[in-house]
Each structure stands twice: as structure tokens, then as C-alpha cells.
């Protein structure tokens, strides 16, 4: 079973049988009396049954890019992916076919730490820019995983425990707040239809 949570899907595990709530859509009952419940407010999540050991053959998985922290995430890899593309670095990093797992929040944080303006054209970036992008992608994702994720609205993990990385965000959701490095107010714009936060002084446009 291959499951994608999409925006708000989550699994809750219970040690005993409980009554399903409004947004519980799939329930797995186990022989020891426990249960696993898939909850999804927006019903965007997906589930697919595939033959054992063939999950990597799914089209939705085949097209995914490399994972943060993997050896395959290198400067040459990103430069090669960027060739011929006419887009901004923000749009590029949001594309899951290049790097998997960078959503809107993490892209803003990565570009802030890498000191790259989200509207910078990918063809204008230099090798060192990609080095910083990789460095902070790996660091930020690792820290977020350790903190249990980023809870901005309704995300919880089993037992209604929320993530805590939102307390470490330096730029996302900080519009009007002083930059942690230069005290310049953080600004917010739209890039590819997504709310995008950046420091106009620290992040140079290229």
C-alpha cells in the first residue's frame, strides 16, 4: 500500500478501538485490538495497492527527484536539472521532480539562509549558490524531522502531537518582522501563486 498524505492527511494509531471522527476515511483493524486510522480533512490524500516490491515502479514515485540528505543531491545534479529551464529558483525548488520534500515553507527558509532572492533566475545562479542551497536544504530538513515537522495550521502526528519546527522559522510567516541577521523587515510577495517570504537586504536578486 503506497499512501500519499498530500496537504492534510495523517495517520493516527490507537491502542484500543475508538469511534471514527468526521474526517476518518480509512480504518485498519488489527488482530491485537489496535487500529490505524487515516484522517484527511480535505480528502486530497491517495492510496494505491501495488504488487510487493514493485512500489518503486509507480509513476508517481518514478518521477520524484532526489531526497534531501542523499548523496545524489549535488551541485552538478542541480545545474544539470536547471539547464534550459526558464524559471525562478523558488519555482525550481518547489518542483518535486528535482528535489523531493521541499514545500513552500522549507523553500523560503532554504533561500533565506542561502541568501538568494526567490525571484532569482536559475540560469543566473553560480556554483556556490547551489552549494549553499544543498547545505541548507540538508540542514533545515534534518532539523525539522528532529523537531517532528512544522505545524502551521492543523498538522498533527499520532496522539495529536504537533511538530515544533515552526518555532525555528526565520522568514516564513514573518512578514514585517525584523530579519534575524540585519533587522530589515521581512517582505512577502507571490511567486508561482505561493506566498513567499524574504529579506530584501540579505537576499540578493540575480
N, C-alpha and C positions, 0 to 999 in steps of 0.2 A: 504494500500500500504506500503510494507516494502522495504526500499531503503538502499543499502549499497554503500557508496561513493568510496570504495577501495582507490587507491592511489591518484587520482587527481580529482575525481568527486566533483562537487559543485553546489549548487542551488543559483540562482540569482532572486531576486524579483524586479519587475518593476511596478511603479505606472501608466504606460501607455504602449501601445503596441509598441514594438521595433522590428526591423528586426533581425531575428536569425543570429548568427555568425557561423563560420565554425564548431565549436565543440559543438553547442547546439543540443542535440539529442532528448529531450522530453520537450514539452511545455504544460503548463496548463493555459488555458484562463479562467478567472473568469468573472462573470456577471457584476462586477463593473468596468470592463475595465482594470483591472490589470492583470499581468501574472507572473507565476513562471516558470523559465527555468532551466532545468538540463543540465549542461555543463560538458563534460568529454573528455579531450584531448586524453587519452589512451583507452577509452571505456572499462575500467575494471569494472565499477560500475554495480550493479544489481538492478532490481526491481521485486517484487513478489506481486501479488494480492492474498490476503487470506480472509477468512471469518472474519467478525468483531468479535473481542475478542478472536481470535484464533492465533494471531500473535506469541504468545509465544510457540506455538506448532511447529513452523518451525524448521527443523533440524539444520539449520544454527544458530538459536538462542538458541535452547536447549543445544547445545554442548558448548556454551560460558561459561567461568569461571565467577568468581565474579567481581564486579566492584570496582575500587579504591574508597576508602572512605566508603565502605559498612561495616556493622557490621560483615558480613561473612568472611571478609578478616582478618584472624587471624594467629598467628604463628602455631597453631595446624593444621589449614586448609592447609597451605603451606607444612608443614612437612609431612602431610598425602599424599598430591599430589606428593611429591618428592620421596616417598617410592618406591624402586625398579627401579627407573629411573637411567639410566647411561648417564648422560649428564652434560653439564656445566650450571652454574647459568644463563649465558647470554641466552642460548638456552631455558632454562626453562621459563624465564620471557617473552620471545618472543612468547611462546605458548599461544594462546588466550583461550585455554580450561582451563587454570588455573587462569590467571588474564586477564580480558578484557580491551583493550585500551592502553596497553604498547607497543609502537612500538620501533624501533631501537634507535631513539633519546632519548626517555624517559628512556629506559633501561640503556643506557650508563650514563645518568645523575643520575639515582637512585643508580646504583652500585658505582659511583664515590662518592656520598655523604655518602653512607653506608660503604665506604672504603673496598669494596670487589672486588677482581680481577675478570674480566669477564670469565676467564678460570677456576675458582674455581669449583670443582666438587660439585654438590648439596648434595651429601652424606657426605661431609666433613664440611658442614656448621653447626653452632651451633644455639641454640635457639635465642641468642642475635643477631645473624646475620639476622635472619628472622624478628626480631623486628625492626631492622634498615631499612630493605627493605620495610616493611609495612609503617613505619613512613615517609620515603622519597618518596615512591610511592604516598601516600595520599597528601603530601605537594606539590610535584612538579606538579602533575596533577591539583590540585586546583589552583595553581599559573598560570599554563598555560591556564586554562579555563578563569581565570580572565583577562589574557592578550590577549585573543582572539585566542589562539593557537600558533603554531610555524610555521613560514613561512621560509622555507629554499630555495625553488625554486619558485613554481608557485601557491601556495595555496592562495586563497582569499575567503572572505565571501561576502555576498550580498553587492553590491555597490563598488566592487573592494577594499574593506578594508582588509588589510593583518593583520595577527596576529603579536604580538610583543614579544612573549616569547623567540624567538631566540636571543634576546639581553641579556637574562639572562642565556644562556647556559654556563656551566663551563668547559665542557670537549668535548662534541660532536663538531666536526669540528674545534677543537683547536690544531691539530697536530703541534708539535714544539713550541707551546706557553707555557709560564711558568704556572705551576699549581697554582691556586689561593691560595692554602694553604701552599705549600712547595717550590714553584718556579722551581721544576723539570719539564723539557719539557714533554708535553703530547705526548704519543705514540699512533700509530694506527696499528691495526692488523685485520685479518679476522677471524671471529667466525661464523660458520654455514653460510658462504658465505656473511656475512654482515660486512661492515666496522665498526670497534669497537674502541672506544677511551677510554684511561685510563691513570692514573698516576702510573708509575712503583714504586714510593716510597710510596704513600698513600694507594694504593690498594694491599693488601697482597693476594697472591695466596694460596689456601687451597687444 
